[in-house]
Amino acid sequence: MAIETPVRLTVEEYLAWEETNFEKHEYIDGEVRCIAGATRKHSQIAMNTGIVIGNQIADSDCIILSSDMRAKVGDARFVYPDLSVVCGEAQFARENEMELVNPLLVIEVTSPTSIDIDRGEKMDLYFDVPSIQAYLIIDQHRVCAELSIRADAGWQTTSFKDLDDVVPLEVLNCKLPLTQVYRGIKFDPPPD
């Protein structure tokens, strides 16, 4: 039997309800949204990215976390980034360590249902979290990575659209070659 997603919940109701669900749900100011499953491309790009970053930060005090780690991005806002990186001690909203509050870098791999949210609402939410110093959006349908970095003058975004590009993740002192991000990915030919 399918579980219906409640329309509105308090933070406490959401957290209790989410712990009993098999599906993941994001929570923004009382509204609950079910997260759809990922395509093979989406999963492979996320894993490729995690492996490349994970190998480079292996000897540091940083850790990379998968999309199962919920992030608290406001008093009544909880999301599941595709990948999160924490340096130093990870901090959580509760003792059960299910809501990360201090990611340094968050990464989203776009999907048809999430692309507008990743580039709009989620970007705004991430930009408001003081610990987040970088936000990376990776497109699953074409070679494109957009890196936003927190700077003194505000957020600065750079796009990388060539397979030979290397994304500089200076907040982690590492580099992300797009050839590795898109390793094994075949794109559909552009329409005529």
Salt bridges, closest charged atoms under 4 A:
GLU18 OE1 - HIS25 ND1 2.92
GLU19 OE2 - ARG94 NH2 2.75
GLU23 OE1 - HIS25 NE2 3.81
GLU26 OE2 - LYS122 NZ 2.76
ASP29 OD2 - ARG77 NH2 2.81
GLU31 OE2 - ARG8 NH1 3.75
ASP68 OD1 - LYS24 NZ 3.58
ASP82 OD2 - HIS42 NE2 3.37
GLU99 OE2 - ARG70 NH2 2.45
GLU99 OE2 - ARG94 NH2 2.79
GLU108 OE2 - LYS122 NZ 3.00
GLU121 OE1 - ARG33 NH1 2.84
ASP139 OD2 - ARG119 NH2 3.89
ASP139 OD2 - ARG142 NE 3.19
GLU146 OE1 - ARG119 NE 2.96
